[in-house]
Amino acid sequence: MSRSIAYTSSPLLASPTPVWRSKFIVAAIALSFAGLVGRAVYIQVIENEFFQRQGEVRFARTLALPASRGRILDRNGIVLASSIPVPSIWAIPEDVPRDPEGLKKLASLLDMPLAELNKKLEDEDKTFVWLKRQVDESVGNEIAALGLKGIYQRKEYKRQYPEGEAAAHVVGFTNVEDQGQEGMELAFNKELGGRNGSRRVIKDRMGRVVEDVREQIAPVDGRDLQLSIDSKVQFFAYQTLKEAVLQHKAKAGSVVVLDVQTGEVLALANYPSFVPDKRRNLSGAQLRNRALTDTFEPGSTMKPFVIATALNQGMVTPETKIQTAPGRLSIGSATISDSHPQGMLSVTGVIQKSSNVGTVKIAMQMPPRKMWEMYTQVGFGQKPELPFPGAVSGRLRPYKSWRPIEQATMSYGYGVSVSLFQLAHAYTIFGRDGDLAPVTMFKMSEPAVGVSVIEARHARDVRQMLHLVTLPGGTAQKAQTMGYSVGGKTGTAHKVEGKGYADKKYRGVFAGLAPIDAPRIAVAVMIDEPSNGKYFGGDTAAPVFSQTVQQTLRVLGIAPDLSVKPQVITDAVEESF
């Protein structure tokens, strides 16, 4: 019989203790310890990667160290696009107090409905939600002054565009992630964007950095781009174009200014336009870089190329007589006519009076291949070598498929389509004594080397014909420019709609050069669908050319070569189209 041990005089403690209970307690402790050891082995050894990953997901973060996006500059170093640091507002929803008055003030500062703010904050399981990206610094300060719990700020870069809508189609814009979306911002996104750095950290639940866990990688800032654009020329061209579009109640318009010597693009403007950093309610019509993306039948602006081809082939001279009476010409079942019968004209007169009949008679003397080669050599039917997204090649069918009537209509700009930029570029052959230079959007320090298209003497002959177009008796007297001699060609073309031509819808076009004896710039203007009573290119586009030329040559420091006022006659000759 076992004997109990008396531990004390207390009757409770003096009661006998069974041995199994002690063994049970020791076993339970041993099992618990074994369980802890097993769990530790499971966590630290068997599933170590899983738990490490889960820990990182909850507390480890890789913070991007954003690179500063490169600036876009004009040829004189004036900033067209740059980045500035601004606050972006974010929140931890579960920490934000549901204070109606405080949230109402916050929503007002964020310029959003209170219901939208509440929707962003309604999911309390989230530990991060953007409320608004890239707000003004003053707004960020006012939000900080509210002292709302759970509302935080982060610095990001926001793009600014000082030249606004005037240079919008050239510069383009970026999205909230600082990625290029249009224009040069998109075309050179990689070069401008640089390379972001990174920093691996541990954060607490409040989003505060506790420690760095890896050496940080420094960002590489994007490089600056210096364009050939002159911001002053760009602004004047845009303002003049805008005024003309509004005056003629037109649908849209475009203007292109090229440096004849270097091939640089000095201005490229479209209206309607947009403000790059204020794009709310932006429409596709505003976004379109029409000078490069829209094609049209250029009408009579094509005639100088036909005459240049004929001169270069030795078929005619500037004095060769062409009978245009009675102002009509039948080819097959079709009839080609002039707006005003002119009778006997010299080749120079054909251009000055813009005679369809005279141009067709000259064109039909040459093989279709010769016309096609000229059009191709000056860039029609080919995509311009520019970095802009969406630049089009236009339409120029192979010469082997041309019927006689098609060759005839193509000689005065129907049946072929071009962009305004292509037209401006093509006209530089008359300013460069017959050769075509490549175009560029970047500043150049040396004259461009071109490819010969026609002989220099023939280019000069055509240039003088273009000069007569702007003098009394020509179709573009409104292109005359105070202090500078100019030359160019009008064009008025019916707009194509569906499978035919729209009734009473036109495009007025003018392309030309200045100063005429030693051209420095080529300018092309297009007014789309003028509806205020005048639609001829000589009335709608030529005045834009005149003002643009005057401002551009002054900005470039070109001395005036005329001392007389423009000799504008109100009842100028209308071009045929």
VENVEN-V377623 format. One line per field, one symbol per residue. ss: DSSP state (~ for helix, > for strand, _ for the rest). phi: phi as a letter, one per 40 degrees, with the letter a starting at -180 (. if undefined). psi: psi as a letter, one per 20 degrees, with the letter a starting at -180 (. if undefined). Layout:
# VENVEN-V377623
ss->???
phi->???
psi->???
This chain:
# VENVEN-V377623
ss->__________________~~~~~~~~~~~~~~~~~~~~~~~~~~~~_~~~~~~~~~~~~>>>>>>______>>_____>>>>>>>>>>>>>_~~~____~~~~~~~~~~____~~~~~~~~_______>>>>____~~~~~~~~~~____>>>>>>>>>>___~~~~~~~~_>>_____>>>~~~~~_~~~~~_>_>>>>>>>_____>>>>____>__>____>>>___~~~~~~~~~~~~~~~~~____>>>>>>>>____>>>>>>>>___>__>_____~~~~__~~~~_>>__~~~~~~~~~~~~~~________>>>____>>>>__>>>>______>>>~~~~~~~__~~~~~~~~____~~~~~~~~~~_________________>___~~~__~~~~~~~~_____>>>~~~~~~~~~~~~___>>>__>_>_______>>>___~~~~~~~~~~~~~~_______~~~_>__>_>>>>>>>>>>>>__>>>>>>>>>>>>>>>______>>>>>>>>________~~~~_~~~~~~~~~~~~~~______________________
phi->.cbccccaccccccccbcccccccccccccccccccccccccccbcbdccccccccdcbcbbccbccccccbbccbgccbaabbcbcbbbabdccccccdccccccccccfacdccccccccccccbaaccacfccdccdccccccgccgbbbbcbcbcbbdcfccbdcccgabcccgbcbafccccbdccccgbccaacbbbcccgcccacbaccbccbccccbbccdbcccdcccccccdccccccfccaaaabbbcccbgcccaabbbcbacdcbbcgcbccccccdcbbcbaccgcccddcccccccccgcabdcdcbcbccgaacbgccbbbccbdbgcbcdccdcccfcccccccccccbcddcccccdccchcgbcdcbcccgcbcgbacdcccccdcccccccbgbgbbbcccdcccccccccbfhbbcccacbcbbbdccbbcbbcdccccccccccccdccdgccbcccdbdgbcbaibcabbcccbgbabccgbbbcbababacccadbbbbbbbbcfcbbhbbcdccccdccddcccdccccccgccdbbbbcdccbccccccca
psi->pqpqpohriphgiiqppqhhgghgggggggggghggggggggghfgkghghgghgghhhpqoppnpqppqqpqahjjpphprpqpqqqprqogiipqmoggghggghghilqqhhgghhhihniiqjpppgpqmrqhhghghghhhkpqjprqpprpppqnhichhjgiggbrrahjkpphrbhhghkggghhbpqaqoprpqrijjqpgqpjqpqoqqoqqqqporipohggggggggggghggggjlrhrrqpppqohgijqohqoqqpqarohjnkpkprhhhhpmhhhhpqroibiiighhgghggghijhrrhipppoiqkjqppociqpprqhppibpqrhghgggiloggggghghiiqqhhggggggghjiqjqpqmqjppipriapoqqhhjprghhhghhhkjqiqqrrhggggghiihhikliqpqqqqjqpqiqqqprppgrqghhghghhhghghhirpirilhiiqpoipqrqaprpopqqppcjapqpkprppqppaqqqhhmphqpppppoolqkkhpiqhhhghghggghggggghghikpqqjqjrqpmpphlqpqqq.
